[in-house]
Amino acid sequence: MKILIYSAHCDDLETGMGGTAKLLKNAGHEIISIVTTLPPRDKRYEGFDEDAITTRKRESREAHKYLGIDPQFLQDISEELNFPV
């Protein structure tokens, strides 16, 4: 079965239903994860050399990788389609 997980923020999948997603993935289901929002482009987190978007995407990709899921970020998709988020 294909399962779509559409989450508002980078950590929503992991903190809200990570265990369920992992169980479903381990049971052989295909999980499609779309992350809707990211921080503003000019925001930076203290102690990080990269901008906030890069930080949040990296953290989300690492968490998704643990779950065996490849995340898609709506901001990336919208930039490819040339419309604002």
C-alpha positions in Angstrom: 0.0 0.0 0.0 1.2 3.6 -0.7 0.8 5.8 2.3 1.1 9.6 2.1 2.3 11.5 5.2 1.8 15.2 4.8 3.3 17.2 7.7 3.4 20.9 8.4 6.9 21.1 9.9 10.2 19.2 9.6 9.9 17.3 12.9 6.2 16.5 12.8 6.6 13.1 11.2 9.3 12.0 13.6 7.7 13.3 16.8 4.1 12.7 15.9 4.0 9.3 14.2 7.6 8.2 13.7 7.0 4.8 15.4 3.9 4.1 13.3 5.7 5.2 10.1 8.6 2.8 10.9 6.2 -0.1 11.6 4.4 0.5 8.3 7.6 0.8 6.4 8.9 -2.4 8.0 5.7 -4.1 7.0 6.5 -3.4 3.4 4.3 -0.4 2.7 5.6 2.5 0.6 5.7 5.7 2.6 5.7 9.1 0.9 6.5 12.0 3.1 5.9 15.6 2.2 7.1 18.4 4.6 5.2 21.6 4.0 7.0 24.5 5.8 10.6 25.5 6.5 12.0 28.4 8.4 12.5 31.8 6.7 15.5 31.9 4.3 17.3 34.6 6.4 16.9 32.8 9.8 20.0 31.2 11.4 20.2 29.0 14.5 22.8 29.9 17.1 25.8 27.6 17.0 25.2 26.5 13.4 27.3 27.8 10.4 24.5 27.1 8.0 21.2 28.9 7.5 18.1 27.5 9.3 16.6 25.9 6.1 19.7 23.9 5.5 19.9 22.9 9.2 16.2 21.8 9.4 16.4 19.9 6.1 19.5 18.1 7.2 18.0 17.1 10.5 14.8 16.0 8.8 16.7 13.9 6.2 18.7 12.2 9.0 15.5 11.3 10.9 13.7 10.2 7.7 16.7 8.1 6.8 16.5 6.3 10.1 12.8 5.5 9.3 13.7 4.4 5.8 11.7 7.2 4.2 12.8 9.8 1.7 11.3 13.2 2.5 10.1 15.7 -0.1 10.0 19.3 0.9 7.2 21.4 -0.5 9.3 24.5 -0.7 11.7 22.7 -3.1 8.7 21.5 -5.2 7.2 25.0 -5.3 10.4 26.6 -6.4 10.7 24.0 -9.2 7.1 24.9 -10.2 7.8 28.6 -9.8 5.0 29.5 -7.3 5.5 30.9 -3.7 4.7 28.8 -0.6 
